[in-house]
């Protein structure tokens, strides 16, 4: 499943590009939210989700790369988000946040950065819909896939199989035609791609369809 990240899209043509990847078979749209504190960058707010909601039926997943995710939940829910992904780094015990998101009727994802032990997510796998293994350090698009990520994905796959096989394993960072097969072979099932789709010379639709095919050949 390919989740195009609109962080790399042309915002002057955002609606058009989202429709293009939807028509090409995208599974969902990935929306990166940065607060300038948890990561050294700022990005879009709930107004972007509100603008996208009327133009696509695809699920909108919001990746909250922020220090205080609880402040943002209501705004994104009201705007039309379907899945809310929060970071383990800012939640010593994520259970209250998981319950809060569930109470809002939304799917829950837990993300963790490349320098966090994969084992940290294990106690919470039964309670979430999606585990996001970052394959770069978040904050900037266009980074290279960290090679050690492959072993981390394999470790996460074993844990998910044991505790909650229905939980999706998502990867985000440096996913392109060269790295997607490696991540898929390791056990990832959802692939966030930004630059590889919206920055592709062949255009977003062709790039997305190529990634879909490569992810299947494992």
C-alpha positions in Angstrom: 0.0 0.0 0.0 1.4 3.4 -1.0 0.8 6.5 1.1 1.8 9.6 -0.9 3.2 12.3 1.4 2.0 15.7 0.3 5.0 17.3 2.0 6.7 16.9 -1.3 3.7 18.0 -3.5 3.3 21.2 -5.4 1.0 23.2 -3.1 -0.1 25.4 -5.9 -1.7 22.2 -7.5 -2.3 20.2 -4.3 -5.9 19.2 -5.1 -5.0 18.2 -8.7 -2.0 16.1 -7.5 -4.0 14.4 -4.8 -6.7 13.5 -7.4 -3.9 12.2 -9.7 -2.4 9.8 -7.2 -5.9 8.7 -6.0 -6.8 7.8 -9.6 -3.4 6.0 -9.9 -4.3 3.7 -7.0 -3.0 5.4 -3.8 -4.2 3.7 -0.7 -4.3 6.8 1.5 -2.8 10.3 1.8 -0.1 11.0 4.3 0.0 14.5 5.9 3.1 15.5 7.9 2.6 17.9 10.7 5.7 19.6 12.3 5.8 22.0 15.1 9.3 23.4 14.9 10.1 21.8 18.3 10.0 18.0 18.1 11.5 18.4 14.6 13.4 21.5 13.4 10.9 22.5 10.8 7.3 23.8 10.5 4.6 22.4 8.2 0.9 22.3 7.5 -2.0 22.4 9.9 -5.5 21.2 10.0 -6.6 23.7 7.3 -4.9 21.5 4.8 -6.9 18.4 5.8 -10.0 20.5 5.8 -9.2 21.6 2.2 -8.5 18.0 1.0 -11.4 16.3 2.7 -14.0 17.4 0.0 -11.8 16.4 -2.9 -10.9 12.9 -2.0 -12.5 9.8 -0.5 -9.1 8.3 0.4 -8.3 8.0 4.1 -6.2 11.0 5.4 -3.6 9.9 7.9 -2.0 12.7 9.9 1.5 12.1 11.2 1.9 14.4 14.3 5.6 15.1 14.6 5.0 17.4 17.5 5.9 17.7 21.2 2.3 17.9 22.5 0.0 15.9 20.2 -3.0 16.2 22.4 -3.3 19.9 21.5 -3.8 19.0 17.9 -6.3 16.1 18.0 -9.6 17.9 18.0 -8.6 20.3 15.1 -7.6 17.4 12.8 -10.6 15.3 13.7 -12.9 18.1 13.0 -11.1 18.8 9.7 -11.7 15.2 8.6 -8.6 13.1 9.4 -9.1 9.3 9.5 -5.9 8.2 11.3 -3.8 10.0 13.8 -0.2 8.9 14.3 1.7 10.1 17.4 5.3 9.6 18.4 6.5 7.4 21.3 9.3 9.9 22.0 6.9 12.4 23.5 4.6 9.9 25.2 6.3 7.9 28.0 2.9 6.1 28.4 0.9 6.4 25.1 -2.1 4.5 26.5 -4.2 7.6 27.5 -3.5 9.2 24.0 -4.5 5.9 22.3 -7.7 5.9 24.2 -8.4 9.5 23.5 -8.0 9.0 19.7 -10.1 5.9 19.9 -12.8 7.9 21.7 -12.8 10.3 18.8 -13.7 7.4 16.4 -10.3 7.4 14.6 -7.6 4.9 13.9 -4.4 5.1 16.0 -0.8 4.9 14.9 2.4 5.0 16.9 5.6 6.2 15.4 9.2 5.9 16.6 12.5 7.3 15.3 15.6 5.5 14.1 17.4 5.9 17.5 14.6 4.4 19.6 14.7 0.7 20.4 12.1 -1.2 18.5 11.1 -3.0 21.7 9.6 0.2 23.1 6.5 -0.2 20.9 5.9 -3.9 21.8 3.7 -3.3 24.9 1.3 -1.2 22.8 0.9 -3.2 19.6 -2.3 -4.8 20.7 -3.9 -1.4 21.0 -3.0 0.3 17.7 -3.9 0.0 14.1 -0.5 1.0 12.7 3.1 1.0 13.7 5.3 3.6 11.9 9.0 2.7 11.8 10.8 5.9 10.7 13.5 5.0 8.2 15.0 8.5 8.4 15.1 11.1 11.2 11.9 13.2 10.7 11.8 16.8 9.8 12.9 17.1 6.2 11.9 15.4 2.9 14.3 13.9 0.4 16.5 12.1 2.9 18.2 8.8 2.2 16.9 5.5 3.7 19.0 4.5 6.7 20.3 0.9 5.9 19.9 -0.3 9.5 16.2 0.3 9.1 15.8 -3.1 7.4 16.7 -5.1 10.5 14.5 -2.9 12.6 11.5 -3.6 10.3 12.2 -7.3 10.6 12.2 -7.1 14.3 9.0 -5.1 14.3 7.4 -7.6 11.9 8.1 -10.5 14.4 6.5 -8.5 17.2 3.5 -7.6 15.2 3.0 -11.2 14.1 3.1 -12.3 17.8 0.8 -9.6 19.3 -1.5 -8.2 16.6 -1.1 -9.5 13.0 -3.8 -7.0 11.8 -1.5 -4.0 12.8 -0.1 -2.4 9.7 3.7 -1.7 9.5 4.4 1.6 7.9 7.8 2.9 6.8 8.6 6.6 6.1 11.8 8.1 4.8 13.9 7.5 1.7 11.3 5.1 0.2 11.8 5.0 -3.5 12.3 2.5 -6.4 15.6 1.4 -4.9 14.6 0.8 -1.3 10.9 -0.2 -1.4 11.5 -3.9 -2.1 14.0 -4.1 0.7 11.5 -2.6 3.2 8.7 -4.8 1.8 10.8 -8.0 2.1 11.6 -7.1 5.7 7.8 -7.0 6.5 6.6 -3.5 5.9 3.1 -3.2 4.4 2.5 0.6 4.0 5.1 2.8 2.3 5.1 6.6 2.7 6.7 8.2 -0.3 7.0 11.9 -1.0 9.8 13.0 -3.3 9.8 9.7 -5.1 6.2 10.4 -6.2 5.7 14.1 -6.4 9.3 14.8 -7.5 9.4 12.2 -10.2 10.2 13.3 -13.7 7.7 10.7 -15.0 4.9 12.3 -13.0 3.2 11.3 -9.7 0.8 8.7 -11.3 3.5 6.7 -13.1 5.9 6.9 -10.1 3.2 5.6 -7.7 2.3 2.7 -10.0 6.0 1.7 -10.3 6.3 1.7 -6.5 3.2 -0.4 -6.2 4.6 -3.0 -8.5 8.0 -3.1 -6.8 6.4 -3.5 -3.4 4.6 -6.6 -4.6 7.7 -8.3 -6.0 9.2 -9.6 -2.7 
